[in-house]
Each structure stands twice: as structure tokens, then as C-alpha cells.
Amino acid sequence: MSPTIVMKSGKPFLVTGSPGGSRIITTTLQMIINVIDHQMNISEATNAVRIHHQWFPDELRIEEGLNQDTIRILKTKGHRIITKNAMGSTQSIMRSGKELHGASDPRTSGGLTAGD
């Protein structure tokens, strides 16, 4: 779901997407932010902890593994934290120079990254 192509210098740089209902956009956006803003490689971005919030229900969903100090700060700010095992299941390809690197999300079994 939500297939997304990010262009750089007129060429595809990052291709990603995820299933997940209301979490599709959040998961896809976090992949893009992790790669572009946090300069993670495709594997690091895929494996990073995810968070999600929407208007209803009024809760901040986090995956296991988010820093405890961050959780404490969020609770202090009034967020109701709900921990989930996994959110989304991205399948992504990223260009690095002339090479293409792929990553299948380990959150869902059966994903496979393969290439020539």
C-alpha cells in the first residue's frame, strides 16, 4: 500500500511503501524521514522503532524498543502511551551511487529482498 517514489536529481532515490490501515502513511513517512533527515541506510531505516498517533483513539502507539527517557518525557507531556509489537511492513529500495539496496521489513515473516 501507499507506494512512494522519492526522486533525487531527477532519478528515483527511494522507493517504499507499507500495509497497515491507518498507519500506512505514518510508516511510509518515517521511512523517508529516517533515510533523508537521519541519513540512515535502507536497512537501518527499515528496522528503526516506529511511532503513530491519530485523532481517534487519542493515544500514542509505540513499538517496543523506544528509549525509556523518551517515553517518560512523552508521558509528562500528557500522552497516553500504548506499546505495540509491530507497526507496518515496509518493502523498500534505495539508490546509493550506482547500486540499488533493498530491505524487507522483519516485522512480517515471508518478506524477501532479492535482486540480480
C-alpha positions as CSV (number, residue, x, y, z in Angstrom):
1,M,0.0,0.0,0.0
2,S,1.0,3.6,-0.4
3,P,3.8,3.1,-2.9
4,T,6.0,6.1,-2.8
5,I,8.9,7.2,-5.0
6,V,11.3,9.8,-3.8
7,M,13.3,11.5,-6.6
8,K,16.8,13.0,-6.3
9,S,18.4,14.9,-9.2
10,G,15.6,13.7,-11.4
11,K,16.2,10.0,-10.7
12,P,14.5,7.6,-8.3
13,F,16.3,7.6,-5.0
14,L,14.0,5.8,-2.6
15,V,11.0,3.5,-3.3
16,T,9.0,2.4,-0.3
17,G,5.5,1.5,0.9
18,S,3.7,-0.4,3.6
19,P,0.4,-2.0,4.5
20,G,-1.2,-1.1,7.9
21,G,-4.5,0.7,7.6
22,S,-4.3,4.0,9.4
23,R,-0.6,3.5,10.0
24,I,0.3,3.3,6.3
25,I,1.1,7.0,5.9
26,T,2.9,7.2,9.2
27,T,5.1,4.2,8.4
28,T,6.0,5.4,4.9
29,L,6.8,8.9,6.2
30,Q,9.0,7.5,8.9
31,M,11.0,5.6,6.3
32,I,11.5,8.7,4.3
33,I,12.5,10.8,7.3
34,N,14.9,8.1,8.6
35,V,16.7,8.0,5.2
36,I,16.7,11.7,4.3
37,D,16.8,13.5,7.6
38,H,18.6,11.0,9.8
39,Q,20.8,9.7,7.0
40,M,20.1,6.0,7.8
41,N,20.8,3.3,5.2
42,I,17.8,1.4,4.0
43,S,18.3,-1.5,6.5
44,E,18.6,0.9,9.5
45,A,15.6,2.9,8.4
46,T,13.5,-0.3,8.0
47,N,14.5,-1.6,11.4
48,A,14.0,1.6,13.3
49,V,11.4,1.8,16.1
50,R,8.1,3.4,14.8
51,I,5.5,5.6,16.5
52,H,2.0,6.5,15.4
53,H,-0.7,8.9,16.6
54,Q,-4.1,9.8,15.1
55,W,-7.0,11.8,16.2
56,F,-9.1,8.8,17.4
57,P,-8.2,6.9,19.5
58,D,-6.2,9.6,21.4
59,E,-3.2,7.5,22.1
60,L,0.4,7.5,21.0
61,R,1.3,4.0,19.7
62,I,4.9,3.0,20.0
63,E,6.8,-0.1,19.1
64,E,8.8,-1.9,21.8
65,G,12.3,-0.6,21.9
66,L,11.7,3.1,22.1
67,N,14.1,4.8,24.6
68,Q,12.6,4.9,28.1
69,D,13.6,8.5,28.7
70,T,11.7,9.5,25.6
71,I,8.6,7.5,26.8
72,R,8.9,9.3,30.2
73,I,9.0,12.7,28.5
74,L,6.0,11.9,26.3
75,K,4.0,10.8,29.4
76,T,5.0,14.0,31.2
77,K,3.6,16.0,28.2
78,G,0.3,14.1,28.7
79,H,0.5,11.4,26.0
80,R,-1.2,8.1,26.7
81,I,1.3,5.6,25.5
82,I,0.3,2.2,24.1
83,T,3.1,-0.3,23.2
84,K,2.6,-2.5,20.2
85,N,4.7,-5.4,18.9
86,A,4.9,-4.1,15.3
87,M,3.6,-1.4,13.0
88,G,3.6,-1.7,9.2
89,S,5.8,-3.9,7.0
90,T,7.8,-1.8,4.6
91,Q,9.4,-3.1,1.4
92,S,12.0,-0.6,0.1
93,I,14.7,0.1,-2.4
94,M,17.3,2.8,-2.1
95,R,19.9,4.0,-4.7
96,S,23.4,4.6,-3.4
97,G,25.6,5.8,-6.2
98,K,25.1,3.2,-9.0
99,E,24.0,0.5,-6.6
100,L,20.5,-0.4,-5.5
101,H,20.0,-1.7,-2.0
102,G,16.7,-3.3,-0.8
103,A,15.2,-4.1,2.6
104,S,12.3,-6.2,3.6
105,D,10.7,-5.4,6.9
106,P,11.4,-8.1,9.5
107,R,8.2,-7.3,11.3
108,T,6.3,-9.6,9.0
109,S,7.6,-13.1,8.1
110,G,7.8,-14.1,4.5
111,G,9.2,-10.8,3.1
112,L,12.1,-11.3,0.7
113,T,14.5,-8.8,-0.9
114,A,16.1,-10.3,-4.0
115,G,17.9,-8.9,-7.0
116,D,20.3,-9.6,-9.8
